[in-house]
Amino acid sequence: MALALSNAFTAMSREARRHERRTKNPANPELPAYDEEEMLMKFAMPGPNAPDDFLSGAFAPKNANDSDPALKFLHGTTTLGFVFSQGIIIAVDSRASMGSYIGSQTVKKCIEITPYLLGTMAGGAADCMFWERHLGRLCRLYELRNKERITTAAASKLLHNIMYSYKGYGLSMGTMIAGWDKDIGPNLYYCDSEGTRVKGQKFSVGSGSPYAYGVLDEGYKFDMSIDDACELGRRAIYHATFRDAMSGGRVSVYHVHENGWTKISMDDVQLLHEKYMKEAGRTTPAWNHM
């Protein structure tokens, strides 16, 4: 009897709390009252029948003509890669942005596809991570079937075919595939969701790429040492984060060589700023927004 009364009292208390939470919709007072907890649960698990209707209701534009959406998912990043006499240098930042909001400062933008292949990501983080990891599975299956590792050209072609088949479906990807082929040497390809696939010696992808290209063009030499090449990639990403608000966090540098790839360093851009200012003999304090 006591247990039944306790359960009944608990149920009444829960219903009372639900009634207190129930309030008018702040976006439109004409709409019926809603429960904040119920709304959060619906957001976590949107209905599978019409998720677009739910999203349009939750994130309705401010204007009737849809000209000012509530959320603007603008992406930004800076990644680069270049071929030199002793392999390939890949350098990336680590900031994930959603419009003016910084989602993360520790995103891993260099995807380790296989022990001999690296991929970078720019655009939609989920798209790049999923499809480049899927590419890693395809590369391992190729090795099992053919008893040899896949070439960089073949791997980039697999990814290109996947992205081209989804062209027009909303993919947002701009990626570089870097690897060392036993018969050819270092190879670097750029692929994107628009169907582009290009082989080259030097690429930079993302909103900060114009700034990175300026540093690369000024300091690039094919016969530079490994240390100089790593410093060039590091400095190029740093300068891009200095000018591009969508880039920042940490600078990660990888070296692709005959025996695979090696992660060289990961440096905070604020510490790099202090280091470079000190080397230049300037005492300007490090900026706080990095």
Protein Blocks (a to p, Z undefined) as FASTA:
>chain_A
ZZmmmmmmmmmmmmmmmmmmpccdfklmkbccddfklmmmmmmmgcfklmmlmmmmmmgc
fbfnlpacfbdcdddddddddddfkbcaddddfbdcehjacfbfcbcfbdcfblmbccdd
ehjfklmmmmmmmmmmmmmmmmmmnopacdfklmmmmmmmmmmmmgonlpacdddddddd
fknopadddddfkopacddfbdcedjklmmmmmmmmmmgcfkbcfklmmmmmmmmmmmmm
mmmmkbghjaddddddfklpadfbdcdfklmmmmmmmmnopabdcdfkZZ
